[in-house]
Amino acid sequence: MKTKVNEISIKYQGNFKMKQAPKITSSNSAVELLFESWNKDHIGLQECFKVMLLNNSNKVKGIFEVSSGGITGTLVDVRILFAVILKSLTTSIILAHNHPSGNLKPSEADKQLTNKIKNAGEFLDIKLLDHLIIIPDGDYFSFADEGIL
């Protein structure tokens, strides 16, 4: 008897030329682009975690919403995060999540998750450039700018 298994294929599809993609040059340029992508009806209501996928020239390949949660947190499955990163052949990333409360201070859970993702990325030669906390008025906290990345 012959055993059958599902065939798995992986593909990344872009709909624009990379020369037209925005280039990230600072935490501020990343926040501007990320804030544009946020649903303004929900940014003050529930936490959402996103990843900005970049090529080796820091041009944006895309932004992926990893999870959406409750008022005070959202669950991030690192395996799903890295499945997207690897599938898109990304070389560096910027993480972002919002704090509906308007508090810019990262929690211990935020710091632990950042370190977990940074360590996993280093193993796979994927650079974590920043982790941004964005609040509803557009203000932000940058792990990289504050030297805690």
The 8 nearest C-alpha neighbors of each residue, nearest first, counted from 0:
[[1, 2, 3, 4, 5, 6, 7, 8],
 [0, 2, 3, 4, 5, 6, 7, 8],
 [3, 1, 0, 4, 5, 6, 7, 8],
 [4, 2, 1, 5, 6, 0, 7, 8],
 [3, 5, 6, 2, 7, 1, 8, 0],
 [6, 4, 7, 3, 8, 2, 9, 1],
 [5, 7, 4, 8, 3, 9, 2, 10],
 [8, 6, 5, 9, 4, 10, 86, 3],
 [9, 7, 6, 10, 5, 86, 11, 82],
 [8, 10, 86, 7, 11, 87, 85, 12],
 [11, 9, 12, 8, 86, 87, 88, 13],
 [10, 12, 87, 86, 13, 9, 88, 83],
 [11, 13, 10, 14, 87, 15, 60, 9],
 [12, 14, 15, 11, 16, 60, 61, 17],
 [13, 15, 12, 16, 17, 60, 11, 61],
 [16, 14, 13, 17, 19, 20, 18, 60],
 [15, 17, 18, 19, 20, 14, 13, 60],
 [16, 18, 20, 19, 15, 58, 60, 59],
 [17, 19, 16, 20, 21, 58, 15, 22],
 [20, 18, 17, 16, 21, 15, 58, 22],
 [21, 19, 17, 18, 59, 58, 22, 16],
 [22, 20, 58, 59, 19, 23, 18, 17],
 [23, 21, 58, 57, 59, 24, 20, 56],
 [24, 22, 57, 28, 29, 25, 58, 21],
 [23, 25, 28, 22, 26, 57, 29, 27],
 [26, 24, 27, 28, 23, 29, 30, 144],
 [25, 27, 29, 28, 30, 141, 24, 144],
 [26, 28, 30, 25, 29, 31, 24, 139],
 [27, 29, 31, 25, 30, 26, 23, 24],
 [30, 28, 26, 32, 27, 31, 23, 33],
 [31, 29, 33, 27, 32, 28, 34, 26],
 [32, 30, 28, 34, 29, 33, 27, 35],
 [31, 33, 35, 29, 30, 34, 28, 36],
 [32, 34, 30, 36, 35, 31, 29, 37],
 [33, 35, 37, 31, 36, 32, 30, 137],
 [36, 34, 32, 33, 37, 31, 38, 30],
 [35, 37, 33, 34, 32, 38, 62, 39],
 [38, 36, 34, 35, 39, 33, 42, 41],
 [37, 39, 40, 41, 42, 36, 35, 34],
 [38, 40, 42, 41, 37, 43, 135, 34],
 [41, 39, 38, 42, 43, 44, 37, 45],
 [42, 40, 44, 39, 43, 38, 45, 37],
 [43, 41, 39, 135, 44, 99, 40, 38],
 [44, 42, 99, 135, 41, 45, 100, 40],
 [45, 43, 41, 99, 42, 70, 46, 40],
 [44, 46, 70, 69, 41, 68, 99, 42],
 [47, 45, 68, 97, 72, 73, 69, 67],
 [46, 48, 67, 96, 66, 97, 68, 73],
 [49, 47, 96, 66, 65, 95, 64, 67],
 [50, 48, 64, 95, 65, 63, 94, 96],
 [49, 51, 94, 63, 62, 93, 95, 52],
 [50, 52, 62, 93, 92, 61, 94, 53],
 [53, 51, 92, 61, 60, 59, 89, 62],
 [54, 52, 59, 57, 91, 58, 60, 92],
 [53, 55, 57, 56, 90, 58, 89, 91],
 [54, 56, 57, 90, 53, 91, 58, 89],
 [57, 55, 54, 58, 53, 22, 23, 59],
 [58, 56, 53, 54, 55, 23, 22, 59],
 [57, 59, 22, 53, 56, 54, 21, 20],
 [58, 60, 53, 61, 21, 20, 52, 22],
 [61, 59, 53, 52, 58, 54, 20, 62],
 [62, 60, 52, 59, 51, 63, 53, 50],
 [61, 63, 51, 50, 52, 64, 49, 60],
 [62, 64, 50, 49, 65, 51, 61, 52],
 [65, 63, 49, 66, 48, 50, 62, 47],
 [66, 64, 49, 48, 63, 80, 75, 50],
 [67, 65, 48, 64, 47, 75, 73, 68],
 [66, 68, 47, 73, 46, 48, 69, 45],
 [69, 67, 73, 46, 72, 45, 47, 66],
 [68, 70, 45, 72, 71, 46, 73, 67],
 [69, 71, 45, 46, 44, 72, 99, 68],
 [72, 70, 69, 46, 45, 73, 98, 99],
 [73, 71, 69, 46, 68, 70, 74, 45],
 [72, 74, 68, 67, 46, 69, 47, 75],
 [73, 75, 76, 66, 68, 72, 67, 48],
 [76, 74, 77, 66, 73, 65, 48, 80],
 [75, 77, 78, 79, 80, 74, 65, 66],
 [76, 78, 80, 79, 75, 81, 116, 115],
 [79, 77, 81, 80, 76, 82, 75, 83],
 [80, 78, 82, 77, 81, 76, 83, 65],
 [79, 81, 77, 78, 83, 82, 65, 84],
 [80, 82, 84, 78, 83, 79, 85, 77],
 [81, 83, 79, 85, 80, 84, 86, 78],
 [82, 84, 86, 81, 80, 85, 87, 79],
 [85, 83, 81, 87, 89, 82, 86, 80],
 [86, 84, 88, 82, 87, 83, 81, 89],
 [85, 87, 83, 88, 84, 82, 11, 9],
 [86, 88, 89, 85, 84, 11, 83, 10],
 [89, 87, 85, 86, 84, 90, 54, 11],
 [88, 90, 87, 84, 54, 53, 91, 52],
 [91, 89, 125, 54, 55, 53, 126, 88],
 [92, 90, 126, 125, 53, 127, 89, 54],
 [93, 91, 52, 127, 51, 53, 128, 126],
 [92, 94, 129, 51, 128, 130, 50, 127],
 [93, 95, 130, 50, 49, 131, 129, 51],
 [96, 94, 131, 49, 130, 132, 48, 50],
 [95, 97, 48, 132, 47, 49, 133, 131],
 [96, 98, 133, 132, 46, 134, 47, 99],
 [97, 99, 134, 100, 101, 46, 102, 133],
 [100, 98, 43, 101, 44, 42, 45, 97],
 [101, 99, 98, 102, 43, 134, 71, 70],
 [100, 102, 134, 99, 98, 103, 135, 43],
 [103, 101, 100, 104, 98, 134, 99, 105],
 [102, 104, 140, 101, 105, 132, 139, 134],
 [103, 105, 102, 106, 140, 132, 98, 101],
 [106, 104, 109, 103, 107, 110, 132, 108],
 [107, 105, 109, 108, 110, 104, 111, 103],
 [106, 108, 110, 109, 111, 105, 112, 104],
 [107, 109, 111, 106, 110, 112, 105, 113],
 [110, 108, 106, 112, 107, 111, 105, 113],
 [109, 111, 107, 113, 108, 112, 114, 106],
 [112, 110, 108, 114, 113, 109, 107, 115],
 [111, 113, 115, 109, 114, 110, 108, 116],
 [112, 114, 110, 116, 111, 115, 117, 109],
 [113, 115, 117, 111, 112, 116, 118, 110],
 [114, 116, 112, 118, 113, 117, 111, 119],
 [117, 115, 119, 113, 114, 118, 120, 112],
 [116, 118, 114, 120, 115, 119, 127, 113],
 [119, 117, 121, 115, 120, 116, 114, 122],
 [120, 118, 116, 122, 121, 117, 115, 123],
 [119, 121, 125, 117, 123, 122, 118, 124],
 [122, 120, 124, 118, 123, 119, 125, 117],
 [121, 123, 119, 120, 124, 118, 125, 117],
 [122, 124, 120, 121, 125, 119, 126, 118],
 [125, 123, 121, 122, 120, 126, 90, 91],
 [126, 124, 120, 90, 91, 123, 121, 127],
 [125, 127, 91, 128, 120, 92, 124, 121],
 [126, 128, 92, 117, 129, 91, 93, 125],
 [129, 127, 93, 126, 92, 91, 143, 130],
 [130, 128, 93, 143, 127, 142, 94, 131],
 [129, 131, 94, 142, 95, 93, 141, 132],
 [130, 132, 95, 141, 140, 94, 133, 129],
 [131, 133, 140, 96, 97, 139, 95, 103],
 [132, 134, 139, 97, 138, 137, 96, 131],
 [133, 135, 101, 98, 97, 137, 136, 138],
 [136, 134, 43, 137, 42, 99, 101, 133],
 [135, 137, 134, 138, 101, 133, 43, 139],
 [138, 136, 135, 134, 133, 139, 34, 30],
 [137, 139, 134, 136, 133, 140, 135, 103],
 [140, 138, 133, 132, 134, 137, 103, 141],
 [139, 141, 132, 131, 103, 142, 133, 138],
 [142, 140, 131, 144, 143, 130, 145, 139],
 [141, 143, 145, 147, 148, 130, 144, 129],
 [144, 142, 146, 129, 148, 141, 145, 147],
 [145, 143, 141, 146, 142, 26, 147, 140],
 [144, 146, 142, 143, 147, 141, 148, 140],
 [147, 145, 143, 144, 148, 142, 141, 129],
 [148, 146, 142, 145, 143, 144, 110, 141],
 [147, 143, 142, 146, 129, 114, 113, 130]]
